Amino acid sequence: MKHHRICSAALAAAMVLSLAACQSGGSESGSASSEPEAEAGVAVQIQEVAVDTISTGSSVSGQVVDDSGQESVFVSANARCTGVYVEVGDEVEAGTVLCTLDMSDTKSALNNATTSYKDTKQSYKDQEALFDAQIGLAEKSISDAEQSYKDQEALFNSQIALAEKAVSDAQKSYEEQAAFFDAQLALAEKNVSDLEALMEIGAAAQIEIDQARLNLQSVQTTRSTTLTQLETGVQSAKANLQSIQTTKSTTMAQLETGVQNAKTSLQSVQVSKSATLSQLESGMRTAESNIDQLKTVMENVDSKGNVVAPAAGKILSLNAAENSYVGPTAPVAVIDSAPRLEISVMVSESLVPRLSLQDEADVTISALDLTVTGLIQEIDEKANPQTKLYTVTLWTQEEVEGLRAGMFADVTFRTDVSTDTIVIPTEAILTTSEGQNVFVVEDGKARYVPVVTGLTGNGVTEITEGLSAGDQLVVVGQSYLTDGDPVRIVSGED
């Protein structure tokens, strides 16, 4: 009995321990389930798409040069001065009107030269179009003549083949008929001979021999008549063949002459075109030369005849007086210009047509670790004969502290600019076999968007199709996305 009580107590203790363990496990499980779950989705960083300006450029190296000193203002024409507006000692700004000249004759000559150039240029275009049309017609004439030659040659060859076959058929018929009659004639002659032999032994009558001889004579007559007719047919076929061959020879010679005449006509038009256009080109060059000379005369003079100061400074001398004449032998004025530093670079012929006066450019002075905006002030009309490069001069828009003549400068010309356009970081764009695309975030999910790109520069790219301002663009993590993936937006610090 005592042993039974001990077992019962042990069993009860075990059940208590088991229950406590279950309660402990359940508590731990409940505690674990109450912890928050990790946030789902691919972690990405986004940027709102915005409208901006983007430009691409061409960079060249140059140098800072000193352009200070005295400026002599020349006029390359003898002209009457109608007004003077400054005196020696006056301080002037760049663009100040110094005096006014009567340039009516020069301007009239320039207008006439310009009109002459335009007229000659238009005449060149008209004549070129006319000659091109004539050449087109001449080339078509050659093509038509050559095609006619080929067609007639094919036709005559076909007729000759038929005529040759007719000759062959006629000769064959003659030979067949001759053989046939020769066989009949041999039989008739044998029949006469056999009957004559039989008559000698009294086995044939004279009437039979006479009949056989008449038959022989009939065969001979028929043979002669038939073969004569067939011979006539052969000769007629041969004559027809010869006639066709003669006609072919004559016709083809005429057509060949036509082809050669068409080629000669084309060559004549081409020679006339070359000579005429060369004359017109010479006329245009002469007119251009006249225009250049007259423009040189008009240097430092505006369209109203005003002589303007090329730079700011003090008037040191003045050789203009009202109603007097000025000329190219002495400067109209000498200006003591204020010190000015400018940037000079050399550019290639491929870049020059893309530059214009007053265009902005980025000027980087490495010695000052500084980038400023420069304006193009001058572009050489002619290339350096040795380097084949053109000199471009720029001024900075603001005074640059520490800038010295001789410093090196890197100039980036803004050759292509796009304003009010969608611009995004280049690294946000993915390139696949299907093209270029980006990902945007909509309602917590990634959306695949194909895009069309435009200009690219300085780490950014223009988007011409696919995105709109305000779109939430994925800029980090896009390489791990597919269309429709849930995303988790994080900052760069997460």
C-alpha positions in Angstrom: 0.0 0.0 0.0 2.8 2.3 0.9 4.5 1.5 -2.5 1.4 2.4 -4.4 1.2 5.9 -2.7 4.8 6.6 -3.7 4.1 5.8 -7.4 0.9 7.9 -7.4 2.9 10.9 -5.9 5.6 10.5 -8.5 3.1 10.4 -11.4 1.4 13.5 -10.1 4.7 15.3 -9.9 5.5 14.3 -13.5 2.2 15.6 -14.7 2.7 19.0 -13.0 6.2 19.3 -14.5 4.8 18.4 -17.9 2.0 21.0 -17.7 4.4 23.6 -16.6 6.6 22.9 -19.5 3.7 23.1 -21.9 2.6 26.4 -20.4 6.2 27.7 -20.7 6.4 26.6 -24.4 3.1 28.1 -25.2 4.1 31.3 -23.6 7.3 31.5 -25.7 5.4 30.6 -28.8 2.9 33.4 -28.1 5.7 35.8 -27.5 7.4 34.9 -30.8 4.2 35.3 -32.7 3.6 38.7 -31.3 6.9 40.1 -32.8 6.3 42.2 -36.1 7.1 40.5 -39.4 10.0 41.8 -41.6 8.7 44.3 -44.3 8.3 42.7 -47.7 9.4 44.0 -51.2 12.6 44.9 -53.0 14.4 47.8 -51.4 14.8 50.7 -53.9 15.6 54.4 -53.9 13.4 56.8 -56.0 13.6 60.2 -57.5 10.8 62.4 -58.8 11.1 63.0 -62.5 11.4 66.7 -63.3 11.7 69.0 -66.3 15.2 70.5 -66.8 17.7 71.7 -69.5 20.4 69.5 -70.9 23.3 70.3 -73.2 26.1 68.4 -74.9 29.3 70.0 -75.7 32.7 69.9 -77.5 35.7 70.6 -75.3 39.0 72.2 -76.5 42.0 73.6 -74.6 43.1 77.2 -74.9 44.8 80.0 -73.0 44.1 83.3 -71.2 45.6 86.2 -73.2 45.9 89.9 -72.5 44.0 92.0 -75.0 44.6 95.4 -73.4 46.4 98.3 -75.1 45.5 100.8 -77.7 42.7 100.2 -80.2 43.1 101.9 -83.6 39.8 102.4 -85.4 40.2 102.3 -89.2 37.8 102.7 -92.0 38.8 101.1 -95.3 37.0 103.6 -97.5 37.2 107.3 -98.4 34.0 108.7 -97.0 32.6 112.1 -95.9 32.0 112.6 -92.2 28.5 113.9 -91.4 28.8 114.0 -87.7 31.3 113.7 -84.8 30.1 112.9 -81.3 33.3 112.6 -79.2 36.4 114.6 -78.4 40.0 113.7 -77.5 40.1 112.7 -73.8 36.5 111.4 -73.7 35.9 108.1 -71.9 33.8 105.8 -74.1 32.3 102.3 -73.8 32.5 99.5 -76.3 29.8 100.3 -78.9 29.8 104.1 -78.4 29.2 106.0 -81.7 32.3 108.0 -82.5 31.1 109.6 -85.7 28.8 109.1 -88.7 30.0 108.6 -92.3 28.2 108.9 -95.6 28.5 105.3 -96.8 25.7 105.4 -99.3 27.9 104.6 -102.3 29.5 101.7 -100.5 26.2 100.4 -99.2 24.7 100.7 -102.6 27.6 98.8 -104.1 27.3 96.1 -101.4 23.6 95.8 -102.1 24.3 95.5 -105.8 27.0 92.9 -105.2 24.7 90.9 -102.8 21.9 91.1 -105.4 24.3 90.0 -108.1 25.5 87.1 -106.0 21.9 86.0 -105.2 20.9 86.3 -108.9 23.9 84.3 -110.0 23.3 81.7 -107.4 19.7 81.3 -108.5 20.7 81.2 -112.1 23.2 78.5 -111.2 20.4 76.4 -109.5 18.1 77.0 -112.5 20.7 76.1 -115.1 21.7 73.1 -113.1 18.1 71.9 -112.9 17.6 72.6 -116.7 20.8 70.7 -117.6 19.9 67.8 -115.3 16.5 67.6 -117.1 18.2 67.6 -120.5 20.7 65.0 -119.4 17.8 62.9 -118.1 16.1 63.1 -121.5 19.4 62.4 -123.4 20.0 59.3 -121.2 16.4 58.2 -121.9 17.0 58.7 -125.6 20.1 56.5 -125.4 18.2 53.9 -123.4 15.3 53.9 -126.0 17.7 53.7 -128.9 19.6 50.8 -127.4 16.3 49.1 -126.6 15.1 49.6 -130.2 18.3 48.2 -131.5 17.9 45.1 -129.3 14.2 44.7 -130.3 14.9 45.0 -134.0 17.9 42.7 -133.8 15.8 40.1 -132.1 13.0 40.6 -134.7 15.4 40.2 -137.6 17.1 37.2 -136.1 13.7 35.6 -135.7 12.8 36.4 -139.4 16.2 35.1 -140.5 15.7 31.9 -138.6 12.3 31.4 -140.3 13.8 32.2 -143.7 16.7 29.8 -143.2 14.1 27.1 -142.2 12.1 27.9 -145.4 15.3 27.4 -147.5 16.1 24.2 -145.7 12.5 22.9 -146.1 12.5 23.8 -149.8 15.8 22.1 -150.4 14.6 19.0 -148.5 11.4 18.9 -150.5 13.4 19.2 -153.7 15.7 16.4 -152.7 12.8 14.2 -151.6 10.9 14.8 -154.9 14.0 14.2 -157.0 14.6 10.9 -155.2 10.9 9.9 -155.7 10.9 10.8 -159.4 14.3 9.1 -159.9 12.8 5.9 -158.4 9.7 6.1 -160.7 11.9 6.9 -163.7 14.1 3.8 -163.0 11.0 1.6 -162.7 9.5 3.0 -166.0 12.9 2.5 -167.8 13.1 -1.0 -166.5 9.5 -1.7 -167.6 10.3 -0.6 -171.2 13.5 -2.6 -171.2 11.7 -5.7 -169.9 8.9 -5.4 -172.5 11.4 -5.0 -175.3 13.2 -8.2 -174.3 9.9 -10.0 -174.1 8.9 -8.7 -177.5 12.1 -10.2 -179.0 10.9 -13.6 -178.0 7.3 -12.9 -179.0 6.0 -12.6 -175.4 5.0 -9.0 -175.6 3.1 -6.8 -178.1 4.2 -3.6 -179.6 1.3 -1.7 -178.0 2.5 -2.7 -174.6 6.0 -1.3 -175.4 4.4 1.9 -176.7 2.4 2.3 -173.6 5.4 1.7 -171.4 7.4 4.3 -173.4 4.5 6.8 -173.0 4.5 6.2 -169.2 8.3 6.7 -169.1 7.9 10.0 -171.0 5.2 11.1 -168.6 7.3 10.4 -165.6 10.2 12.4 -167.1 8.0 15.3 -168.0 6.4 15.4 -164.5 9.8 15.1 -162.9 11.1 18.0 -164.9 8.1 20.2 -164.2 8.0 19.4 -160.5 11.7 19.8 -159.8 11.7 23.1 -161.8 8.9 24.4 -159.5 10.7 23.2 -156.4 14.0 24.8 -157.6 12.1 28.0 -158.1 10.8 27.7 -154.5 14.4 27.1 -153.2 15.7 30.2 -155.0 12.8 32.3 -153.8 13.4 31.2 -150.2 17.1 32.0 -150.6 16.3 35.4 -152.1 13.9 36.1 -149.2 16.6 35.2 -146.7 19.1 37.4 -148.4 16.6 40.3 -148.5 16.0 40.0 -144.8 19.7 39.9 -144.1 20.3 43.0 -146.2 17.4 44.8 -144.5 18.7 43.8 -141.1 22.2 45.1 -142.0 20.8 48.4 -143.2 18.3 48.8 -140.3 20.8 47.9 -137.6 23.4 50.3 -139.1 20.8 53.1 -138.9 19.9 52.1 -135.3 23.5 52.0 -134.3 23.9 55.5 -135.8 20.9 56.6 -133.7 22.5 55.2 -130.5 25.8 57.0 -131.3 23.9 60.2 -132.0 22.1 59.9 -128.7 25.4 59.4 -126.9 26.9 62.3 -128.7 24.0 64.5 -127.7 24.4 63.4 -124.1 28.1 64.2 -124.1 27.3 67.6 -125.7 24.8 68.4 -122.9 27.3 67.3 -120.2 30.0 69.5 -121.7 27.6 72.5 -122.0 26.5 71.9 -118.4 30.1 71.8 -117.2 31.1 75.0 -119.1 27.9 76.9 -118.1 28.1 76.0 -114.4 31.8 76.8 -114.3 31.1 80.2 -115.7 28.3 80.8 -113.1 30.6 79.5 -110.3 33.2 82.0 -111.4 30.6 84.7 -111.3 29.6 83.7 -107.8 33.2 83.7 -106.7 33.6 87.1 -108.2 30.5 88.4 -106.5 31.5 86.8 -103.2 34.9 88.5 -103.5 33.2 91.8 -104.1 31.0 91.3 -101.1 34.0 90.4 -98.9 35.9 93.5 -100.0 32.9 95.7 -99.4 32.3 94.1 -96.0 35.9 94.9 -95.2 35.2 98.5 -96.1 32.2 98.4 -93.8 34.2 97.1 -90.8 33.8 99.2 -87.7 30.8 100.9 -89.4 27.2 99.8 -88.7 24.3 99.8 -91.2 23.6 103.5 -90.5 27.2 104.6 -91.2 28.1 105.0 -87.5 31.7 104.3 -86.6 31.6 102.6 -83.2 34.2 102.1 -80.5 35.4 98.4 -80.5 36.4 98.6 -76.8 36.0 100.8 -73.7 38.7 103.3 -73.0 39.9 106.9 -73.4 40.1 108.7 -76.8 43.7 109.4 -77.4 43.4 110.9 -80.9 40.6 111.7 -83.3 41.0 112.3 -87.1 37.3 113.0 -87.9 35.7 116.3 -88.4 32.2 117.1 -89.7 32.1 117.5 -93.6 35.7 116.3 -93.9 36.8 113.0 -95.4 38.3 110.1 -93.6 40.2 107.3 -95.4 42.2 104.1 -94.9 45.6 105.8 -94.5 45.0 107.0 -90.9 42.9 105.7 -88.0 39.6 107.6 -87.4 40.4 107.3 -83.7 42.8 105.7 -81.3 41.4 104.4 -78.0 43.5 103.6 -74.9 41.5 100.5 -74.0 41.0 99.3 -70.4 42.9 96.1 -69.4 41.0 93.0 -70.6 41.7 89.3 -70.4 40.1 87.0 -72.9 40.3 83.3 -73.6 41.6 82.2 -77.0 41.1 78.6 -78.3 41.6 76.9 -81.7 38.8 74.8 -83.1 38.4 72.5 -86.1 36.4 73.2 -89.3 33.7 70.7 -88.2 33.0 72.7 -85.0 33.1 76.2 -86.5 29.6 76.0 -88.3 28.0 75.1 -85.0 29.3 78.2 -83.2 27.8 81.8 -83.2 28.7 85.1 -81.7 27.4 85.5 -78.1 27.0 81.8 -77.7 27.7 80.7 -74.1 30.4 78.2 -73.2 31.8 76.7 -70.0 35.3 78.0 -69.3 37.3 76.0 -66.7 40.5 77.6 -65.3 42.3 74.6 -63.7 44.8 76.9 -61.9 41.9 78.5 -60.0 39.8 75.3 -59.8 37.0 77.4 -61.2 34.4 77.1 -64.0 32.7 80.3 -65.3 30.5 81.2 -68.2 32.1 82.7 -71.3 30.6 84.4 -74.3 31.9 84.0 -77.9 33.1 87.4 -79.1 35.0 86.6 -82.2 35.3 83.7 -84.7 38.0 83.9 -87.3 36.8 83.9 -90.9 39.8 82.0 -92.2 41.7 79.1 -90.8 45.4 79.2 -89.8 47.3 78.1 -93.0 49.6 75.8 -91.0 47.2 74.3 -88.4 44.0 74.5 -90.5 42.3 75.6 -87.3 40.1 78.6 -86.5 40.7 81.0 -83.6 37.7 81.6 -81.3 37.8 84.4 -78.7 35.7 84.4 -75.6 35.1 86.9 -72.7 34.0 85.9 -69.3 30.6 87.3 -68.2 32.0 88.4 -64.8 35.4 89.5 -63.5 37.4 86.5 -62.4 39.6 87.2 -59.4 43.1 85.8 -59.7 42.9 85.4 -63.5 46.2 85.9 -65.2 47.4 86.0 -68.8 49.0 82.7 -69.7 46.8 80.5 -67.6 45.4 77.4 -69.4 41.7 77.2 -69.9 39.4 74.3 -71.0 36.4 75.5 -73.0 33.3 73.4 -73.5 31.0 74.8 -76.3 27.4 74.0 -75.8 26.7 72.7 -79.3 23.4 71.0 -78.6 20.9 72.2 -76.0 17.4 70.9 -75.1 15.3 73.0 -72.8 12.0 72.2 -70.9 12.6 68.5 -71.3 12.6 65.4 -69.1 16.1 64.8 -67.7 17.0 61.8 -65.5 20.2 60.2 -64.1 21.9 58.1 -66.8 22.5 55.3 -64.3 18.7 54.8 -63.9 18.4 53.6 -67.5 18.7 49.8 -68.2 19.7 48.5 -71.6 18.4 45.1 -72.8 18.0 43.3 -76.1 14.6 45.0 -76.4 16.0 48.5 -76.0 16.3 51.0 -73.1 13.9 51.1 -70.1 13.5 52.3 -66.6 11.3 51.3 -63.6 8.8 53.6 -61.9 6.9 53.0 -58.6 3.1 53.0 -58.7 1.0 51.8 -55.8 3.9 50.1 -54.1 4.9 48.1 -57.2 7.6 48.4 -59.9 6.3 49.2 -63.4 8.5 48.5 -66.4 8.6 51.5 -68.8 10.4 51.5 -72.2 11.9 54.9 -72.9 13.4 56.8 -75.9 16.6 58.8 -75.1 17.9 62.1 -76.5 20.9 64.1 -75.4 23.4 62.8 -72.9 25.9 64.7 -70.8 27.4 65.1 -67.3 25.8 62.0 -65.9 22.2 62.8 -67.1 20.2 61.8 -70.1 17.2 63.4 -71.9 14.1 61.2 -72.2 12.0 62.1 -75.2 9.3 59.4 -74.8 8.1 57.2 -71.9 8.2 59.4 -68.8 6.3 62.4 -67.5 7.2 65.0 -64.8 6.2 63.7 -61.4 6.8 60.0 -62.1 8.5 58.2 -59.2 11.7 56.9 -60.9 13.8 54.1 -59.4 17.4 55.2 -59.3 18.9 52.5 -57.1 17.9 48.8 -57.1 16.4 48.8 -60.6 18.7 46.0 -61.7 16.9 43.6 -59.3 13.4 44.4 -60.4 10.9 42.8 -62.8 7.5 44.3 -63.8 5.0 44.1 -61.0 7.5 43.4 -58.2 6.5 44.8 -54.8 9.0 47.4 -53.7 10.1 49.0 -50.4 11.3 52.6 -50.7 14.3 53.4 -48.6 16.6 56.4 -48.2 20.3 56.4 -49.0 20.9 56.2 -45.2 18.9 52.9 -44.7 
